[in-house]
Amino acid sequence: MEELQKKYDTLVGKYNALLAENEELKSILLQHGIAYSASEISDKEPIFSPVIFPSVNFTPDEKIALFSSFFKGRTDVFARRWFSRTTGKGGYQPVCTNEWRRGVCDKKRYKCSDCPNRNLAPLTSREIYRHLEGKDEYGCDVIGLYAVTPDNKCSFLCADFDDKNCTRGYKEDVLAFTAVCRNWGIPYSIERSRSGNGAHVWIFFEEPVAAGKARKLGNAILTEAMKRNGHITFNSYDRFFPNQDRMPEGGFGNLIALPLQGRARKMGNSVFVDENFLQFKNQWAYLYNVKKLNEHDLDMLLVQHRQEDFGSLATSSETKPWVLPVSQDVTQKDFNGKLKIKKSDRLYIPLNSISEKVANHLKRIAAFKNPEFYSKQAMRISTYNIPRIICRADFTDDYLALPRGCEDAVTTMLESLGVAYEMIDETDEKVMETHYISLLSYLADHSDIIKMMDVTEDFADGCQNMITYVKKNGLKIQGFAASVQKETLLELYEEDLVDYIDTQPQS
């Protein structure tokens, strides 16, 4: 039986890989304006989940009513997907009844958000019907729902996972998240995303709740999942809808594309799936049987599983950012023998020598909160596509890789626990050169990091010039800048290799 299960899992994996490949090929066709019919897409029956729900027969109006009872948000405004056959680009924008009306709509003169003739269209049953039907070949009938209502409430929490942001694949992160939901008695639903390369985990509420309260629940679940599975990275952290506790000033907040879109559903995407990521055969029967979480149980969960915001991220206290994170529940038993750390371009810590709890703690040492996110959040400006957390920890197949700057924090933790370790220095000039170029490239490509450094606008160009120089002449370390205590400076000054030290007091 075990052998049959392995073969079955292998076949399912190959099937899903083919679905993803087909979706990519369809995207290329669309980008080049090549039309195709549904019959050309797939003529094979998909593999369905063995979980069967009692059959239900709904009229179109009943399906719309059932759908609307789960996916509730703002009804006075909604967004619709657009797609340019010329550029191959797509996106979402609020629907305006005056768009493209001659003599009324003037896109050359006004941005839509500033247009005096803007008249936002309400979300109607007809629009939901078009979404579910999904006849537009370019997906321009997909509805984007604004989750937060004007009174800062929401009717669902949706966690977003995709392959671009989940180092080891979105499925592992999804299952870690849902395992906590199941353990805490929280009803949830898994939806394969419209692209087929990710998933959403939905938690529905019986009545609208404060968006901040819903997000606290999501943070608590994800923090607990990270405690249990050290391989979950901060790349998938806090990817929630709603994305804000409060609706931003002058905006609508982030939107989410609704599931069960007709055209995507024919591809096996935008559908609800089981724990093996197999779609349920009757989506409406499944949705009819989905349970919702009431506010009383939500409050009890927040009391029972209270978490500091984002866990003990890079600090032991939100009010003391200079304090290193406390190693929670980590003991010598979480280490397998003597820890051999390889020091090269980064610190490489072998995964087979540490527990998940240790890996999770070490990740937090290399993570910090993004000040740009919190600044914009405080001003109630959109935080779309701005990471709340920046983490410089990475996983390879065998190692957890941390920045070299974390060395003191790592060794301090090990010594405080009485863990035997060895720091094996495998640094060489070529590795350092590669690492230096990689760092400069990263800075040049990330304007958000450059802004945080408060440097001139031409800093990115300077990085490129330095990369060119190092590639031509090699890396010659003449000096370095550091923020250190006076005692450390005095120790450095006594070193034979140190020729000169220039100091500048910090404000």
C-alpha positions in Angstrom: 0.0 0.0 0.0 2.9 2.4 0.8 4.4 1.7 -2.6 1.1 2.5 -4.3 0.8 5.7 -2.4 4.3 6.8 -3.5 3.4 6.1 -7.1 0.2 8.0 -6.7 1.9 11.0 -5.2 4.5 10.9 -8.0 1.7 11.0 -10.6 -0.1 13.8 -8.9 3.1 15.8 -8.7 3.7 15.3 -12.5 0.1 16.2 -13.2 0.4 19.5 -11.2 3.7 20.3 -12.9 2.0 19.9 -16.3 -0.8 22.1 -15.3 1.7 24.8 -14.2 3.5 24.4 -17.5 0.3 24.7 -19.5 -0.6 27.9 -17.6 2.8 29.4 -18.4 2.4 28.5 -22.1 -1.1 30.1 -22.1 0.3 33.2 -20.6 2.9 33.5 -23.4 0.1 33.0 -26.0 -1.9 35.8 -24.4 1.1 38.1 -24.3 1.5 37.7 -28.1 -2.2 38.2 -28.7 -2.7 34.5 -29.9 -6.3 33.4 -29.1 -7.1 29.8 -28.2 -10.3 27.9 -27.5 -11.2 26.0 -24.3 -11.2 22.7 -26.2 -7.5 23.3 -27.1 -6.5 23.8 -23.5 -7.4 20.5 -22.0 -9.4 17.5 -23.1 -8.5 15.3 -20.1 -10.5 14.9 -16.9 -8.6 16.3 -13.9 -7.8 14.3 -10.8 -10.3 15.1 -8.1 -10.1 14.8 -4.3 -11.5 11.5 -2.9 -13.4 13.7 -0.3 -17.0 13.8 -1.5 -19.7 16.2 -0.2 -23.5 15.6 -0.5 -24.6 16.8 -3.9 -26.5 20.1 -4.0 -28.2 21.6 -7.0 -28.3 25.4 -7.0 -29.8 27.8 -9.4 -27.4 30.6 -10.8 -29.0 33.1 -8.3 -28.5 30.7 -5.4 -24.8 30.2 -6.4 -24.3 33.9 -6.4 -26.0 34.3 -3.0 -23.8 31.5 -1.5 -20.7 33.0 -3.1 -21.6 36.5 -1.8 -22.2 35.2 1.8 -18.5 34.2 2.0 -16.7 36.7 -0.1 -18.0 39.9 1.5 -16.2 43.3 1.4 -17.0 46.7 0.0 -20.0 46.7 -2.3 -19.8 50.4 -3.2 -16.7 49.9 -5.2 -14.9 46.9 -6.8 -12.0 46.4 -9.1 -11.8 44.4 -12.4 -8.8 42.9 -14.1 -7.4 44.6 -17.2 -5.0 43.2 -19.8 -3.0 44.9 -22.6 -2.5 42.7 -25.7 0.1 45.2 -26.8 2.4 45.0 -23.8 1.3 41.7 -22.3 0.8 43.4 -18.9 -2.2 43.2 -16.7 -3.5 44.5 -13.4 -6.6 45.7 -11.5 -8.3 49.0 -11.2 -11.6 50.3 -9.7 -14.5 50.1 -12.1 -15.8 53.6 -13.2 -19.0 54.0 -15.1 -17.6 57.0 -16.9 -14.5 55.3 -18.1 -13.9 55.9 -21.9 -17.0 58.0 -22.2 -16.4 60.7 -24.8 -16.4 64.2 -23.4 -16.3 62.9 -19.8 -13.3 60.6 -19.4 -10.0 62.4 -20.1 -7.1 60.1 -19.2 -4.5 62.4 -20.8 -5.4 65.1 -18.4 -6.3 63.2 -15.2 -5.2 60.1 -13.4 -8.3 58.1 -12.5 -7.9 58.8 -8.8 -7.9 62.6 -9.5 -10.6 62.7 -12.1 -13.5 65.0 -11.2 -15.9 62.9 -13.3 -15.0 59.6 -11.6 -18.1 57.6 -10.7 -17.3 54.3 -9.1 -19.5 51.4 -9.9 -21.0 49.2 -7.2 -20.5 45.5 -7.0 -23.7 43.8 -8.3 -24.9 40.3 -8.8 -24.5 40.7 -12.5 -20.7 41.4 -12.1 -20.4 38.3 -9.8 -22.2 36.3 -12.5 -19.7 37.5 -15.1 -16.8 36.5 -12.8 -18.1 33.0 -12.2 -18.9 32.5 -15.8 -15.5 33.7 -17.0 -16.0 34.1 -20.7 -13.4 36.8 -21.4 -10.3 35.1 -22.9 -8.0 37.6 -21.3 -9.5 37.3 -17.8 -10.9 40.8 -17.9 -14.0 39.7 -16.0 -12.0 38.8 -12.8 -13.3 40.6 -9.8 -10.9 42.2 -7.3 -12.6 42.7 -3.9 -11.7 45.3 -1.4 -11.7 43.4 1.9 -11.8 46.3 4.5 -15.1 48.1 4.8 -15.2 51.9 5.7 -15.7 51.0 9.4 -12.4 49.0 9.3 -14.0 45.6 9.4 -13.7 42.5 7.3 -15.5 39.2 6.8 -12.6 36.9 6.1 -8.8 36.5 6.5 -6.9 35.2 3.6 -3.2 34.1 3.8 -1.4 34.2 0.5 1.4 31.8 -0.4 3.2 31.6 -3.7 6.4 30.0 -5.1 8.0 33.4 -5.6 8.0 34.1 -1.9 8.2 30.6 -0.4 11.8 29.3 -0.6 10.9 25.6 -0.3 7.7 25.8 -2.2 4.3 27.2 -1.2 2.7 23.8 -0.4 5.0 23.2 2.6 4.2 26.6 4.0 0.5 26.2 3.4 0.4 22.8 5.2 2.4 24.2 8.1 -0.2 27.1 8.4 -3.2 24.8 8.1 -1.8 22.3 10.7 -1.9 25.1 13.3 -5.5 26.0 12.2 -6.5 22.4 12.6 -4.8 22.1 16.0 -6.5 25.2 17.2 -10.0 24.3 15.9 -10.1 27.0 13.2 -12.1 26.2 10.1 -10.2 26.9 6.9 -10.3 26.5 3.2 -7.4 26.0 0.7 -7.8 27.6 -2.7 -5.3 27.0 -5.6 -4.6 30.5 -7.0 -5.6 31.6 -10.4 -2.1 31.2 -11.7 -1.8 27.7 -10.4 1.6 28.6 -8.8 0.4 29.3 -5.3 -2.5 29.0 -2.9 -4.7 31.0 -0.5 -5.9 29.8 2.9 -9.3 31.4 3.8 -10.8 31.8 7.2 -14.3 33.1 7.1 -16.1 34.9 10.0 -19.8 34.6 10.8 -20.0 38.4 11.2 -17.7 41.3 10.2 -14.9 41.7 12.7 -12.2 44.4 13.2 -9.6 44.0 10.5 -6.8 44.4 13.1 -8.3 41.6 15.2 -8.4 39.3 12.1 -4.8 40.1 11.3 -3.7 39.3 14.9 -5.2 35.9 14.5 -3.3 35.4 11.2 0.0 36.6 12.8 -0.5 34.2 15.8 -1.1 31.3 13.4 1.9 32.1 11.3 4.2 32.7 14.3 3.2 29.3 15.7 3.7 27.7 12.3 7.2 29.1 12.2 8.0 27.8 15.7 7.0 24.3 14.6 8.7 24.5 11.2 12.0 26.4 11.1 12.2 26.2 7.3 9.3 28.6 6.8 10.9 31.9 5.8 9.8 35.5 6.5 9.1 35.8 2.8 5.7 34.3 3.4 5.2 36.2 6.7 2.2 38.5 7.0 1.0 38.1 3.4 -2.6 38.6 4.5 -5.8 40.0 3.1 -6.8 42.4 4.6 -3.3 43.9 4.4 -4.1 46.8 6.7 -5.7 47.2 10.1 -7.4 50.3 8.9 -8.4 51.5 5.5 -5.7 53.9 4.1 -6.6 57.6 3.8 -8.0 58.4 0.4 -7.8 54.8 -0.8 -9.6 51.4 -0.5 -6.8 49.2 0.8 -5.5 46.1 -1.0 -7.7 44.0 -3.1 -7.9 40.3 -3.6 -8.9 38.4 -6.7 -11.9 36.3 -5.9 -11.9 32.5 -6.5 -14.0 30.2 -8.7 -13.4 32.5 -11.7 -14.9 30.6 -14.7 -12.0 30.5 -17.1 -9.4 29.7 -14.5 -11.7 27.0 -13.0 -11.6 25.2 -16.3 -7.8 25.0 -16.0 -8.1 23.5 -12.5 -7.1 26.8 -10.9 -9.0 29.3 -8.7 -10.7 26.2 -7.0 -10.8 24.8 -3.5 -8.5 21.8 -2.8 -7.8 19.3 -0.1 -4.6 18.7 1.9 -3.1 16.9 -1.1 -3.9 20.0 -3.3 -6.5 18.0 -5.3 -9.6 19.9 -6.2 -13.0 19.0 -4.9 -15.3 17.7 -7.7 -18.3 19.7 -6.7 -17.0 23.2 -5.7 -20.5 24.5 -4.7 -21.2 21.5 -2.5 -17.8 22.1 -0.8 -18.5 25.8 -0.3 -22.0 25.0 1.1 -20.4 22.9 3.8 -17.6 25.4 4.8 -17.8 26.5 8.5 -17.3 30.0 9.7 -15.6 31.3 12.8 -17.7 33.4 15.2 -16.3 36.5 16.9 -16.5 35.0 20.4 -14.3 32.0 19.4 -11.9 34.5 17.7 -11.5 36.5 20.9 -10.9 33.3 22.9 -8.3 32.2 20.4 -6.5 35.5 20.7 -6.5 35.3 24.5 -5.4 31.6 24.5 -2.6 32.0 21.9 -1.5 35.6 22.5 1.6 36.5 20.6 3.7 39.6 20.6 3.3 41.3 17.3 5.2 39.1 14.8 6.6 37.0 17.6 9.9 37.9 19.2 11.3 39.2 15.9 14.8 40.5 16.2 14.0 41.9 19.6 12.9 40.6 22.9 10.7 43.6 23.3 9.0 45.9 20.8 10.1 48.8 23.0 13.7 47.7 23.2 15.0 47.3 19.7 18.6 47.2 20.8 18.1 43.9 22.8 18.9 40.7 20.9 16.1 38.1 20.6 15.7 35.7 23.5 16.1 32.0 22.6 12.7 30.7 23.6 12.5 27.2 24.8 15.9 26.3 23.2 18.2 24.0 25.2 21.3 21.8 24.6 18.9 19.0 23.6 18.1 21.0 20.5 21.6 20.5 19.2 23.0 17.3 17.8 26.6 17.0 19.0 29.3 19.6 18.4 28.1 22.4 16.1 30.5 23.0 13.2 29.8 26.4 11.6 31.4 27.2 8.3 32.5 30.8 7.9 32.8 31.9 4.3 30.8 34.6 2.4 28.1 33.8 5.0 27.8 31.7 8.2 26.7 28.2 7.2 25.0 26.3 10.0 24.3 22.6 9.3 20.6 21.8 9.5 21.2 18.2 10.7 22.8 19.6 13.8 20.0 21.9 15.0 16.3 21.6 15.8 13.5 23.5 14.1 13.3 25.7 17.2 16.9 26.7 16.8 16.6 27.3 13.1 13.6 29.6 13.8 15.5 31.5 16.4 18.6 32.0 14.2 16.3 33.3 11.4 15.0 35.9 13.8 18.5 37.1 14.5 18.9 37.9 10.8 15.5 39.6 10.5 14.4 43.2 11.2 11.3 45.2 10.7 11.1 47.4 7.6 10.9 51.0 8.8 9.5 52.1 5.4 6.5 49.8 5.9 5.7 51.1 9.4 6.2 54.7 8.3 3.7 54.4 5.5 1.3 52.4 7.7 1.4 55.1 10.3 0.5 57.7 7.7 -2.3 55.4 6.4 -0.6 55.2 3.0 -0.8 52.0 0.9 1.8 49.4 1.9 1.3 47.3 -1.2 4.4 45.3 -2.2 6.4 46.7 0.7 7.7 43.9 2.9 6.9 44.2 6.6 9.9 42.2 7.5 13.3 42.0 5.9 15.2 38.8 6.5 18.7 38.0 5.4 18.6 34.3 6.3 18.4 31.7 3.6 18.1 27.9 3.4 20.1 25.6 1.2 19.5 21.8 1.2 22.0 21.3 4.0 22.6 24.6 5.7 21.0 27.7 7.2 22.9 30.7 5.8 23.2 33.9 7.9 25.0 37.1 7.2 28.5 37.2 8.7 27.4 40.2 10.8 25.3 37.8 12.9 28.4 35.9 14.2 28.6 37.6 17.6 24.9 37.1 18.3 25.1 33.4 17.2 28.2 32.7 19.3 26.7 34.5 22.3 23.6 32.4 22.1 25.6 29.1 21.9 27.9 30.1 24.8 24.9 31.1 27.0 23.4 27.6 26.4 26.7 25.8 26.9 26.7 24.4 23.4 30.0 23.2 22.0 30.8 24.7 18.6 33.6 25.2 16.1 33.9 28.1 13.7 35.6 26.8 10.6 37.0 29.7 8.6 36.9 28.9 4.9 37.1 32.5 3.7 39.2 33.2 0.6 39.7 36.2 -1.6 37.6 34.9 -4.4 34.7 34.1 -2.2 34.9 37.5 -0.6 35.0 39.1 -4.0 31.9 37.2 -5.1 30.1 38.1 -1.9 31.1 41.8 -2.2 29.8 42.0 -5.8 26.6 40.2 -4.8 26.0 42.7 -2.0 26.6 45.7 -4.3 24.3 44.2 -6.9 21.6 43.7 -4.3 21.9 47.3 -3.1 21.8 48.7 -6.7 18.6 46.7 -7.5 16.7 47.6 -4.3 15.7 51.3 -4.1 13.8 50.6 -0.8 17.1 49.6 0.9 18.9 52.6 -0.6 16.2 54.9 0.8 16.7 53.4 4.2 20.4 54.2 4.1 19.7 57.9 3.5 22.3 58.2 0.7 22.3 60.2 -2.5 20.2 59.3 -5.5 23.2 58.3 -7.6 24.3 55.6 -5.0 23.0 52.8 -7.3 25.2 54.1 -10.1 28.1 54.2 -7.7 27.5 50.5 -6.8 27.7 49.6 -10.5 31.0 51.5 -10.9 32.4 49.6 -7.9 31.3 46.3 -9.4 33.1 47.1 -12.6 36.2 48.1 -10.7 36.3 44.9 -8.6 35.7 42.7 -11.6 38.7 44.3 -13.3 41.1 44.8 -10.4 40.0 42.4 -7.8 39.0 43.2 -4.2 41.5 45.2 -2.3 40.4 45.9 1.2 42.0 49.2 2.3 39.7 49.9 5.2 36.1 49.5 6.4 33.4 51.5 8.3 31.9 50.2 11.5 29.8 51.3 14.4 31.6 50.2 17.5 32.2 51.1 21.2 35.2 53.2 22.2 36.8 50.2 23.9 36.7 48.2 20.7 38.3 51.1 18.8 41.2 51.1 21.3 41.7 47.4 20.8 41.7 47.8 17.0 44.2 50.6 17.2 46.6 48.2 18.9 46.5 45.7 16.0 49.6 45.7 13.7 47.6 45.7 10.5 45.7 48.8 11.5 47.4 51.9 10.0 44.9 54.6 10.7 41.5 55.1 12.4 39.1 58.0 11.7 36.2 58.5 14.1 33.0 60.3 14.0 30.6 60.5 17.0 27.1 59.1 16.4 24.1 61.3 17.2 
